[in-house]
């Protein structure tokens, strides 16, 4: 069996977006946070 590590955990953040007519709305953006690696001794 091989060990696989995940590249990270998805995180959602909200950003304000202004459209061409000047209206502002909140939009969700997903990104992958870097994985924290731990090594066993």
C-alpha positions as CSV (number, residue, x, y, z in Angstrom):
1,X,0.0,0.0,0.0
2,X,1.4,3.4,-0.9
3,X,1.0,6.6,1.2
4,X,-0.6,9.6,-0.5
5,X,-0.6,13.1,0.9
6,X,-3.3,15.6,0.1
7,X,-2.2,18.9,-1.5
8,X,-4.4,20.9,0.8
9,X,-7.8,21.6,2.1
10,X,-10.3,23.8,0.2
11,X,-11.1,27.1,1.9
12,X,-13.9,29.5,1.1
13,X,-13.4,33.3,1.3
14,X,-15.8,36.1,0.4
15,X,-14.8,39.0,-1.7
16,X,-16.6,42.2,-2.7
17,X,-17.1,42.4,-6.5
18,X,-18.3,45.5,-8.3
19,X,-20.0,45.0,-11.7
20,X,-19.9,47.4,-14.7
21,X,-23.0,49.3,-13.5
22,X,-21.4,50.0,-10.1
23,X,-23.3,47.5,-8.0
24,X,-21.4,45.6,-5.4
25,X,-22.1,42.0,-4.4
26,X,-20.3,39.4,-2.3
27,X,-18.8,36.4,-4.2
28,X,-17.5,33.2,-2.8
29,X,-14.0,32.2,-3.9
30,X,-12.5,28.7,-3.3
31,X,-8.8,28.1,-3.0
32,X,-6.7,25.3,-1.8
33,X,-4.6,26.0,1.3
34,X,-1.1,24.5,1.4
35,X,-0.9,21.2,3.3
36,X,0.9,21.1,6.6
37,X,3.4,18.3,6.5
38,X,4.3,16.4,9.5
39,X,7.1,13.8,9.6
40,X,7.2,10.9,11.9
41,X,10.5,10.2,13.6
